[in-house]
């Protein structure tokens, strides 16, 4: 009887389990569909979020690209000189006077004229450089860059830099430096370059000695480790002006030979320039080299040609307004002659155009010969007919017309 009961109970339990199975299967199927539906909705939401994120990323990338293009379109990089020299003061003055919404000048400290030319040729972001006028002659002589005169143009000669030959008072003549240790400046610097040309031209072989910086060179001279030190800089130089007679240093005269004057200008250093180096009432003969604002010779139509042209036009416009003659600006600006020619150099096209039109448009009797492009620009300036002009040329005519109106109003 017990066995029957157990068997019946087991059969009933099994029946109960069997009868429940269909409901469980339906529930599991429903749950599966629900999970799949939820997963699909989540996938859809994630996909939509991804699309929104991609769209936002694309918009952000476009905005960044537009901003990058805008910032770089109006930015001109200029490499200058050491932080204590005249070049960086001149470059800083350019930035101070020309920076506005459409133009920004970024100033970089340089490592000498030869290195500045290297930077102008190959360093990203450098559009202009301040260098010495003899740098092209040196580069050609040393065969550093082929066809350099075709790759580099000048905007304007800026001012003169004097050749300072400092020596112990025991040395009375440049001839006495033959075979002696002399600091010419670091290789690639303007001083080293000019000193090399000067001593070679004069036929005086000296023993070049390197120095880390100007302060080191001066101390070496004071300590008697070298007989002389060459520094090419605009007079009067503040640091040299602080030297006193008790420092036992003076300035040696440099012979102004015909061979030297083919490349350099005659100049003098006086007691007014350097009271501690030149006796009162006396002068010391020397030579001078021009400081030059140089640019890369971009072809017309190239975006960087347009950018540099805009910089040149702004510079010339502000210069003729005498904005660089302000008391806070470097005194060397008063030596600048925009029209001065540089033998061996080619002038940047927009700078040449500005000068030609300035002479012709402001002086009806001018006989300045014009190139075909300059004649076309002058016609547009006079007739207001802009047809056939590029966007760069249109900007030039408009800014030049504004300048001539301003000068006409000032003269009334």
LOLOSE-684409 format. One line per field, with one value per residue: residue in three letters; x, y, z of N, C-alpha, C in turn. Coordinates in steps of 0.1 Angstrom, whole numbers. Each point is the difference from the previous one (the first is absolute). Layout:
<atoms>
res = ALA	...
nu = X	...
nv = Y	...
nw = Z	...
cau = X	...
cav = Y	...
caw = Z	...
cu = X	...
cv = Y	...
cw = Z	...
</atoms>
This chain:
<atoms>
res = UNK	UNK	UNK	UNK	UNK	UNK	UNK	UNK	UNK	UNK	UNK	UNK	UNK	UNK	UNK	UNK	UNK	UNK	UNK	UNK	UNK	UNK	UNK	UNK	UNK	UNK	UNK	UNK	UNK	UNK	UNK	UNK	UNK	UNK	UNK	UNK	UNK	UNK	UNK	UNK	UNK	UNK	UNK	UNK	UNK	UNK	UNK	UNK	UNK	UNK	UNK	UNK	UNK	UNK	UNK	UNK	UNK	UNK	UNK	UNK	UNK	UNK	UNK	UNK	UNK	UNK	UNK	UNK	UNK	UNK	UNK	UNK	UNK	UNK	UNK	UNK	UNK	UNK	UNK	UNK	UNK	UNK	UNK	UNK	UNK	UNK	UNK	UNK	UNK	UNK	UNK	UNK	UNK	UNK	UNK	UNK	UNK	UNK	UNK	UNK	UNK	UNK	UNK	UNK	UNK	UNK	UNK	UNK	UNK	UNK	UNK	UNK	UNK	UNK	UNK	UNK	UNK	UNK	UNK	UNK	UNK	UNK	UNK	UNK	UNK	UNK	UNK	UNK	UNK	UNK	UNK	UNK	UNK	UNK	UNK	UNK	UNK	UNK	UNK	UNK	UNK	UNK	UNK	UNK	UNK	UNK	UNK	UNK	UNK	UNK	UNK	UNK	UNK	UNK	UNK	UNK	UNK	UNK	UNK	UNK	UNK	UNK	UNK	UNK	UNK	UNK	UNK	UNK	UNK	UNK	UNK	UNK	UNK	UNK	UNK	UNK	UNK	UNK	UNK	UNK	UNK	UNK	UNK	UNK	UNK	UNK	UNK	UNK	UNK	UNK	UNK	UNK	UNK	UNK	UNK	UNK	UNK	UNK	UNK	UNK	UNK	UNK	UNK	UNK	UNK	UNK	UNK	UNK	UNK	UNK	UNK	UNK	UNK	UNK	UNK	UNK	UNK	UNK	UNK	UNK	UNK	UNK	UNK	UNK	UNK	UNK	UNK	UNK	UNK	UNK	UNK	UNK	UNK	UNK	UNK	UNK	UNK	UNK	UNK	UNK	UNK	UNK	UNK	UNK	UNK	UNK	UNK	UNK	UNK	UNK	UNK	UNK	UNK	UNK	UNK	UNK	UNK	UNK	UNK	UNK	UNK	UNK	UNK	UNK	UNK	UNK	UNK	UNK	UNK	UNK	UNK	UNK	UNK	UNK	UNK	UNK	UNK	UNK	UNK	UNK	UNK	UNK	UNK	UNK	UNK	UNK	UNK	UNK	UNK	UNK	UNK	UNK	UNK	UNK	UNK	UNK	UNK	UNK	UNK	UNK	UNK	UNK	UNK	UNK	UNK	UNK	UNK	UNK	UNK	UNK	UNK	UNK	UNK	UNK	UNK	UNK	UNK	UNK	UNK	UNK	UNK	UNK	UNK	UNK	UNK	UNK	UNK	UNK	UNK	UNK	UNK	UNK	UNK	UNK	UNK	UNK	UNK	UNK	UNK	UNK	UNK	UNK	UNK	UNK	UNK	UNK	UNK	UNK	UNK	UNK	UNK	UNK	UNK	UNK	UNK	UNK	UNK	UNK	UNK	UNK	UNK	UNK	UNK	UNK	UNK	UNK	UNK	UNK	UNK	UNK	UNK	UNK	UNK	UNK	UNK	UNK	UNK	UNK	UNK	UNK	UNK	UNK	UNK	UNK	UNK	UNK	UNK	UNK	UNK	UNK	UNK	UNK	UNK	UNK	UNK	UNK	UNK	UNK	UNK	UNK	UNK	UNK	UNK	UNK	UNK	UNK	UNK	UNK	UNK	UNK	UNK	UNK
nu = 9	10	4	-13	0	12	-4	-12	7	9	-10	-7	11	2	-13	1	11	-6	-10	10	6	-12	-5	9	-3	-14	2	8	-9	-9	6	2	-13	-4	9	-4	-12	3	7	-10	-9	7	0	-13	-2	8	-6	-12	3	3	-12	-7	7	-3	-13	0	6	-8	-10	5	2	-12	-6	7	-4	-13	0	5	-8	-10	4	3	-12	-1	7	9	8	7	11	5	3	11	-3	13	-3	3	3	0	7	6	2	4	6	4	1	6	5	3	1	-10	-13	6	9	8	9	5	6	11	7	10	8	-3	6	10	-1	-2	10	7	-3	4	10	2	0	-8	-8	12	-4	6	11	7	7	13	3	11	-11	-5	9	-3	-13	1	8	-8	-8	-7	-6	-3	3	7	6	-4	4	8	-10	1	-5	10	9	4	12	10	8	6	11	-2	12	-4	10	9	2	5	-11	9	1	-9	11	0	-12	9	-6	-7	-3	-10	-9	-4	-4	-11	4	-3	7	-7	4	-2	-11	-3	3	-6	-11	-1	3	-8	-9	3	-1	-8	9	-12	1	-10	-6	-7	-12	-4	3	-7	-6	0	-3	-8	-4	0	-6	-9	-1	0	-11	-5	5	-11	-11	-6	-7	-9	-2	-12	6	0	8	-11	2	4	-11	-2	8	10	7	-4	-9	8	-11	3	-3	3	8	-9	10	-4	5	4	8	2	2	4	2	8	-5	6	6	-4	8	-8	6	-9	5	13	-4	-2	-3	-5	12	-2	-9	0	3	-6	7	-11	-6	-10	-8	-8	-9	-4	-12	2	-4	-7	5	-11	-5	-3	-10	12	-7	12	0	-13	2	12	-7	-10	10	5	-12	-3	12	-1	-13	3	10	-8	-8	12	-7	10	-4	-9	0	-10	1	7	11	4	-13	7	7	-12	5	-13	4	8	9	0	13	-3	-9	-11	-7	-6	-7	-8	12	4	-11	1	13	-2	-11	7	10	-7	-8	11	6	-8	11	-3	12	-4	8	-12	-1	-3	4	11	1	-2	8	9	-3	1	11	3	-4	5	6	-7	-6	2	-3	11	-4	13	-1	-12	4	10	-8	-8	9	5	-12	-2	12	-2	-12	6	9	-10	-7	11	1	-13
nv = -12	0	-11	-4	4	-5	-10	0	2	-9	-8	3	-2	-11	-3	3	-7	-10	1	3	-9	-2	3	-8	-8	3	-1	-10	-4	3	-6	-10	0	1	-9	-8	3	-3	-12	-2	3	-8	-10	2	0	-11	-5	4	-5	-12	0	3	-10	-8	4	-2	-12	-3	5	-7	-11	2	3	-11	-7	5	-3	-12	-1	5	-7	-11	3	5	-11	9	-10	7	-5	3	5	2	-5	2	-5	7	-12	-5	12	-1	-13	3	10	-9	-9	9	4	-13	-5	-7	1	7	5	-10	7	-12	4	-5	-3	6	-8	12	8	-8	-2	13	-1	-9	8	10	-8	-5	10	-9	8	-1	12	5	7	4	4	-3	11	-3	-4	6	10	-1	-2	9	7	-4	3	7	10	-9	9	4	7	-13	-5	11	8	13	4	2	9	-4	-4	7	-11	5	-1	-6	5	-7	7	-7	9	-11	-2	5	-12	0	5	5	-1	2	-12	10	-4	-2	5	-8	-7	-6	-11	8	6	11	1	-13	1	12	-5	-12	8	8	-10	-8	10	2	-13	1	-9	-3	-2	-5	6	-11	5	-4	12	12	-4	-12	5	9	-10	-7	11	1	-13	5	-7	12	3	-6	7	-7	12	-5	12	4	11	5	-10	-3	-13	3	8	-11	-3	-1	11	-2	-3	10	4	-1	9	-10	8	0	-4	11	-12	2	-11	5	12	-11	-4	8	7	12	-1	6	-2	7	10	6	-9	1	7	-13	1	13	4	9	4	-13	-6	-11	-1	-3	-11	1	-9	-2	3	-11	4	-13	-5	-11	-4	1	-10	10	1	-3	-8	-5	0	-3	-9	-3	0	-6	-8	-2	-2	-7	-6	0	-3	-8	-4	2	-6	-4	-11	-3	12	-7	8	-8	3	-10	7	-13	1	9	-11	-5	-5	0	10	-2	0	-13	3	-8	8	-8	11	-2	-7	-3	-2	-6	-7	-2	-2	-8	-6	-1	-2	-8	-6	2	-3	9	7	-11	-3	-5	-8	-4	-11	-9	-8	8	1	-13	-1	7	-7	-12	5	4	-12	-6	-3	-9	1	-13	6	-6	-8	-6	1	-5	-9	-3	0	-8	-8	0	-2	-8	-5	0	-4	-8	-3	-2	-7	-7	0	-2
nw = 0	8	-6	0	13	3	-6	6	12	-4	-4	12	8	-6	2	13	0	-6	8	8	-6	-6	12	5	-10	2	13	-1	-9	9	11	-8	-5	13	3	-11	3	13	-4	-9	10	9	-9	-2	13	1	-10	5	12	-6	-6	12	6	-10	0	14	-1	-10	7	11	-8	-6	12	5	-11	2	13	-2	-10	8	11	-7	-6	12	2	3	-2	9	-5	12	12	7	12	-1	-12	-11	-6	12	2	-12	1	12	-5	-10	9	8	-11	-3	12	-7	-3	-10	9	2	6	-2	11	-7	11	-6	-9	-7	-9	1	13	0	-10	8	10	-8	-3	12	8	5	-6	-6	-1	10	-3	11	-11	-1	-6	8	5	-10	1	13	-2	-9	8	10	-11	8	-8	-9	-9	11	-10	-5	12	1	4	-3	12	9	-4	12	4	4	0	11	-6	11	-1	11	6	5	9	3	-6	-9	-6	-10	-5	12	-5	-9	-2	5	13	-8	8	-10	10	4	-5	-11	10	1	13	1	-7	6	12	-4	-5	11	8	-7	-1	12	-2	10	2	6	13	-7	10	3	1	12	4	-1	10	-5	-12	6	8	-10	-6	10	-1	-12	0	-4	-12	-6	-1	-9	0	-8	3	1	-4	12	3	7	-3	-12	1	7	-10	9	0	13	-9	-3	-5	-13	-9	-7	-7	-9	-8	-5	-3	-13	3	13	-5	-7	13	7	10	-3	12	11	10	8	6	-8	-10	3	11	3	-13	-2	-1	9	-9	1	-12	-1	-10	-6	-1	-8	5	-10	9	-4	-5	2	-12	1	-11	7	-8	-8	9	6	8	1	-13	0	9	-6	-11	7	5	-12	-5	10	-1	-14	1	10	-8	-11	8	0	-1	-8	-1	6	11	1	-13	-5	4	-2	3	7	-1	2	-12	-1	-6	11	-11	-1	-3	-10	4	0	-3	11	-10	10	5	-11	-1	13	-1	-11	6	11	-7	-8	9	8	-11	-5	3	8	-3	12	-6	-6	8	-9	10	2	-13	0	10	-6	-11	7	5	-13	-6	11	-11	7	-12	1	12	6	9	-1	-13	1	9	-8	-10	7	5	-12	-5	11	-3	-13	4	8	-9	-9	9	3	-14	2
cau = -9	10	6	-10	-2	12	0	-10	5	10	-6	-7	11	6	-11	0	12	-2	-11	6	11	-4	0	14	6	-5	5	14	0	-5	12	10	-4	1	14	4	-6	7	13	-1	-2	13	9	-5	4	14	3	-3	10	12	-2	1	14	8	-3	6	14	2	-2	11	12	-1	2	14	7	-2	8	14	2	-1	12	12	-1	4	12	13	11	12	12	8	13	1	-10	6	4	-8	-9	-12	-8	-6	-11	-11	-6	-9	-11	-8	-6	-8	-9	-14	-9	3	14	7	14	6	15	8	14	8	13	9	-5	0	-11	-12	-3	-4	-14	-9	-1	-4	-7	-15	-5	8	-3	9	12	9	14	9	-1	10	-3	-1	13	7	-6	5	14	1	-8	-9	-13	0	-9	-7	-6	-13	-9	-2	-2	0	-11	6	12	-5	9	14	6	14	10	7	12	5	13	8	7	14	-1	-3	-3	-6	10	6	-8	4	4	-4	-14	-11	-14	-7	-15	-3	-2	-13	-5	4	13	10	-1	6	14	7	2	9	14	4	2	12	11	5	-4	-1	-3	-14	-3	-14	-5	-14	-8	8	5	12	10	5	8	12	9	5	9	12	0	0	5	-10	-13	-8	-14	-7	-13	-3	5	8	-5	-1	10	13	1	3	14	7	14	8	-1	12	-4	-3	-5	10	-4	-1	3	-11	6	-9	-6	-10	-11	-9	-11	-4	-1	9	-7	8	-5	5	-1	-14	-6	6	9	10	8	6	4	-8	5	5	-9	6	-5	-5	-10	-14	-8	-14	-10	-10	-12	0	-12	1	-4	-12	-6	-12	-11	2	-6	9	4	-11	2	12	-3	-8	9	8	-8	-3	13	3	-10	2	13	-1	-8	10	-4	12	8	-5	11	2	5	14	4	5	-11	1	10	-6	-4	-7	4	14	2	10	6	0	-13	-12	-11	-13	-9	-9	7	4	-12	-4	9	-2	-12	1	8	-7	-13	0	8	-5	11	10	4	3	-4	-8	-1	-14	-9	-2	-8	-14	-5	-2	-12	-11	0	-5	-13	-9	-3	7	-2	12	9	-2	-5	11	2	-12	3	11	-5	-9	8	8	-9	-3	12	2	-10	4	11	-5	-7	10	7	-9
cav = 12	11	1	5	14	7	0	10	14	3	3	13	11	1	6	15	7	0	10	13	2	9	14	4	2	12	11	2	5	14	8	1	10	13	3	4	13	10	1	7	14	6	1	12	12	1	4	14	8	0	9	13	2	2	13	11	0	6	14	5	0	11	12	1	3	14	9	-2	7	14	4	-1	8	13	0	0	-3	7	-4	12	-2	-3	8	13	8	9	-7	-4	12	4	-9	2	12	-4	-7	10	10	-6	-10	4	-11	-7	-2	-3	-3	-8	3	-11	3	-7	-4	5	2	-13	-8	6	-3	-14	0	6	-10	-13	-1	3	11	12	7	12	-1	12	-5	9	1	-8	-14	-7	-1	-10	-13	-4	-3	-12	-10	-5	-3	3	10	6	13	-2	-5	10	14	10	10	13	2	6	10	-5	-5	3	-10	4	-8	3	-6	5	13	-4	-2	14	-1	-13	-9	-7	-12	-11	-12	1	-5	11	-5	5	-3	-14	-3	2	13	11	4	-10	1	12	0	-9	7	11	-4	-6	10	8	-9	-2	-13	1	-13	2	-6	0	5	-4	12	13	2	-9	6	11	-5	-6	12	7	-9	-1	-13	3	13	9	-5	7	0	8	5	14	9	-5	-12	3	-8	5	13	0	-2	11	0	-9	-13	-2	-4	11	-4	1	5	-9	7	1	-2	-1	-13	-1	9	-6	-7	7	15	6	5	5	-1	12	1	1	-13	-9	9	-8	-8	9	13	12	8	-9	-10	-12	-5	-14	-2	-3	-9	3	-9	-2	-8	-9	-9	-11	4	-7	4	7	-9	-9	7	6	13	9	4	9	13	8	5	11	12	6	6	12	10	6	7	14	7	3	-7	-6	11	3	-1	-14	-9	-1	12	-3	2	13	-2	-8	6	-11	-1	-3	-13	-9	-7	-15	-4	3	4	-7	7	9	11	8	6	11	12	5	7	12	10	4	5	13	9	-1	3	-10	-7	-13	-10	-10	-13	-2	-3	12	9	-5	4	15	3	-3	10	13	-1	-9	-12	-11	-12	-6	0	-11	4	7	13	8	5	10	12	6	6	11	11	6	7	12	9	4	10	12	8	6	11	12
caw = 0	0	-13	-9	3	-5	-15	-4	3	-9	-13	1	0	-14	-8	3	-6	-14	-3	2	-10	-11	5	2	-14	-5	8	-5	-13	1	5	-10	-9	7	1	-13	-3	8	-5	-12	3	5	-12	-8	8	-1	-13	-1	8	-8	-12	5	3	-13	-6	8	-3	-13	1	8	-9	-10	7	2	-13	-5	9	-4	-13	3	8	-8	-11	4	9	-6	10	-4	8	2	5	14	9	4	-12	-6	-9	7	3	-12	-2	10	-5	-11	6	7	-9	-11	5	1	-2	-12	-2	12	-2	11	0	5	1	-10	4	-9	-14	-8	5	-3	-13	0	6	-10	-11	4	13	-1	7	-2	-12	-2	8	0	-2	-5	-15	-6	2	-13	-5	8	-3	-14	1	8	-7	10	-6	-14	-6	11	-4	-6	10	11	-4	11	0	2	9	12	6	0	11	-1	4	12	2	13	3	11	-3	-5	-15	-5	-15	-4	-5	11	3	-9	8	14	3	-1	0	-12	2	-3	-14	-4	4	-9	3	-5	-14	-5	4	-9	-12	2	2	-13	-10	4	0	14	6	15	6	5	13	3	13	1	-1	0	14	1	-9	6	11	-6	-4	12	7	-9	-7	-15	-3	-5	-1	-10	2	-10	6	-2	10	11	7	14	8	-3	5	14	2	5	-3	8	-5	-9	-13	-9	-14	-11	-13	-12	-13	-10	-13	-11	-1	10	-3	-10	7	12	0	10	12	11	14	7	15	4	0	10	7	6	-10	-9	7	-3	-12	-10	-6	-5	-13	-1	-12	4	-8	1	5	-10	3	-11	0	-10	-14	-5	-13	1	-1	11	12	9	-7	3	14	2	-7	9	10	-6	-2	13	4	-7	3	13	0	-6	10	11	12	6	6	13	10	6	-10	-1	-7	-13	-10	-7	-11	-11	-13	-6	-14	-2	-7	5	-11	2	5	-8	9	0	-9	6	5	-12	-5	9	-2	-13	-1	9	-7	-12	3	8	-8	-14	-9	2	-11	4	-9	6	-7	-5	11	7	-8	1	14	0	-8	9	11	-5	-6	8	-8	7	-8	-3	11	9	13	7	-7	4	14	-1	-6	9	11	-5	-2	13	4	-8	4	13	-2	-6	10	9	-6	-1
cu = 9	6	-9	-1	12	0	-10	4	10	-6	-7	10	5	-10	0	12	-2	-10	5	9	-4	-1	14	7	-5	6	15	0	-4	12	11	-3	2	14	6	-5	7	14	0	-2	13	10	-3	4	15	4	-3	10	14	0	2	14	9	-3	6	15	4	-1	11	13	-1	3	15	8	-1	8	15	3	0	12	12	0	5	12	13	11	13	11	9	14	0	-8	6	4	-10	-11	-13	-8	-7	-12	-12	-7	-10	-12	-9	-8	-10	-11	-14	-8	4	14	6	15	6	15	7	14	8	14	11	-5	0	-11	-13	-5	-4	-15	-10	-3	-8	-9	-15	-4	8	-2	10	12	7	14	9	1	11	-2	-1	14	8	-5	5	14	3	-7	-10	-13	1	-10	-7	-6	-13	-10	-3	-1	2	-12	6	13	-5	10	14	4	16	9	8	12	6	13	6	7	15	0	-4	-4	-6	10	7	-8	3	5	-5	-14	-10	-13	-8	-15	-2	-3	-14	-6	4	14	11	0	8	15	9	3	10	15	5	3	13	12	7	-6	1	-3	-14	-2	-15	-3	-15	-10	8	6	13	11	7	9	13	10	6	11	13	1	-1	5	-11	-13	-8	-15	-6	-14	-2	6	-11	-6	1	10	14	2	2	15	7	15	8	-2	11	-4	-3	-5	11	-6	0	3	-11	5	-11	-7	-11	-12	-8	-12	-5	0	11	-8	10	-6	7	-1	-14	-7	5	11	11	10	7	4	-8	6	5	-11	8	-6	-4	-8	-13	-7	-15	-8	-12	-12	-2	-13	3	-6	-12	-5	-14	-12	0	-6	10	6	-10	2	11	-3	-8	8	9	-8	-3	12	3	-10	3	13	-1	-8	9	-4	13	10	-4	12	3	6	15	5	5	-10	2	11	-6	-4	-7	5	14	2	11	6	1	-13	-11	-11	-13	-10	-10	7	5	-12	-5	9	-2	-13	0	7	-9	-13	0	8	-3	11	11	3	5	-5	-8	0	-15	-10	-2	-8	-15	-6	-2	-13	-13	-2	-6	-14	-11	-5	8	0	14	10	-3	-5	11	2	-11	3	11	-5	-9	8	9	-9	-3	12	1	-11	4	11	-5	-8	10	7	-9	0
cv = 12	2	7	15	8	0	10	14	4	4	13	12	2	6	15	7	1	11	14	4	10	15	6	3	13	12	3	6	15	9	2	11	14	4	5	14	11	3	8	15	7	2	12	13	3	4	15	9	1	10	15	4	2	14	11	0	6	15	7	0	11	13	2	3	14	10	-1	8	15	6	1	10	14	1	-1	-2	7	-4	12	-3	-4	9	13	9	9	-6	-3	12	5	-9	2	13	-2	-6	10	9	-7	-10	6	-12	-9	-4	-2	-3	-7	1	-12	5	-9	-3	5	0	-13	-9	6	-3	-15	-1	5	-10	-12	-1	3	13	13	6	11	-2	13	-6	12	0	-9	-15	-8	-2	-11	-14	-4	-3	-13	-12	-7	-4	4	10	8	14	-1	-4	9	13	9	9	14	-2	8	11	-6	-5	1	-12	5	-10	4	-8	5	12	-3	-2	13	0	-13	-9	-8	-13	-12	-12	0	-5	11	-7	7	-2	-14	-2	1	14	11	5	-9	2	12	1	-9	7	11	-4	-7	11	8	-9	-2	-13	1	-15	1	-8	1	6	-3	11	12	2	-8	6	12	-3	-6	11	7	-9	-2	-14	1	15	10	-7	8	-1	9	4	15	9	10	-13	3	-7	5	14	0	-3	13	0	-10	-15	-4	-5	13	-6	2	5	-11	8	-1	-2	-1	-13	-2	8	-4	-7	8	15	5	5	4	-3	11	-2	2	-13	-9	8	-8	-7	9	13	12	8	-9	-8	-12	-5	-14	-2	-4	-9	3	-11	-1	-8	-9	-9	-11	5	-9	5	7	-10	-10	7	7	13	10	5	9	13	9	6	12	13	7	6	13	11	6	7	14	9	4	-7	-6	11	4	-2	-14	-9	2	12	-3	1	13	0	-8	8	-11	-2	-3	-13	-8	-8	-15	-6	3	4	-8	7	10	13	10	7	12	12	7	9	12	11	6	6	13	11	-1	1	-11	-8	-14	-11	-11	-13	-1	-2	13	10	-4	4	15	4	-3	10	13	-1	-8	-12	-12	-13	-6	-1	-12	6	8	14	10	6	11	14	8	7	11	12	7	8	14	10	6	11	13	9	7	13	12	9
cw = 0	-13	-10	2	-5	-15	-5	2	-9	-14	0	-1	-14	-9	2	-6	-15	-4	2	-12	-11	4	1	-13	-6	7	-5	-14	0	5	-10	-10	6	1	-13	-4	7	-5	-13	2	5	-11	-8	7	-1	-14	-3	7	-8	-12	5	4	-12	-6	8	-2	-13	0	7	-8	-10	6	3	-12	-5	9	-3	-12	2	7	-9	-12	3	8	-8	10	-5	10	1	5	15	8	4	-12	-6	-9	7	4	-12	-3	10	-3	-11	6	7	-9	-10	5	1	-3	-12	-2	14	-3	12	-1	6	2	-9	5	-10	-14	-8	5	-3	-14	-1	5	-10	-11	5	13	-2	7	-1	-14	-3	10	-1	0	-4	-15	-7	1	-13	-6	8	-4	-14	1	6	-7	10	-6	-15	-5	11	-4	-6	10	11	-6	12	-2	1	8	12	5	-1	13	-1	4	12	3	13	3	13	-4	-4	-15	-6	-15	-3	-6	11	4	-9	9	14	2	0	0	-11	2	-4	-15	-4	5	-9	2	-6	-15	-5	3	-9	-14	1	1	-12	-10	3	0	14	6	15	4	6	13	2	14	1	-2	1	14	1	-8	7	12	-5	-4	13	7	-8	-7	-15	-1	-5	-1	-11	3	-10	5	-3	11	5	6	15	9	-2	5	15	4	4	-3	8	-4	-10	-14	-9	-13	-10	-13	-10	-12	-10	-14	-11	0	10	-4	-12	6	11	-2	10	12	10	13	8	15	5	0	11	8	7	-10	-10	7	-4	-11	-11	-6	-5	-13	0	-13	6	-10	2	6	-10	5	-13	1	-10	-13	-4	-13	2	-2	11	13	9	-7	3	15	2	-7	9	11	-5	-2	13	6	-6	3	14	1	-5	9	12	13	7	6	14	10	5	-10	-1	-9	-14	-11	-8	-11	-12	-12	-8	-15	-3	-7	6	-12	3	5	-10	10	-2	-8	6	6	-11	-5	9	-2	-13	-1	10	-7	-11	4	8	-7	-15	-9	1	-13	3	-9	7	-8	-5	12	8	-7	1	14	0	-7	9	11	-5	-5	8	-7	5	-9	-4	11	9	14	7	-6	4	14	-1	-5	11	12	-4	-3	13	5	-7	4	14	-1	-6	10	10	-6	-2	12
</atoms>
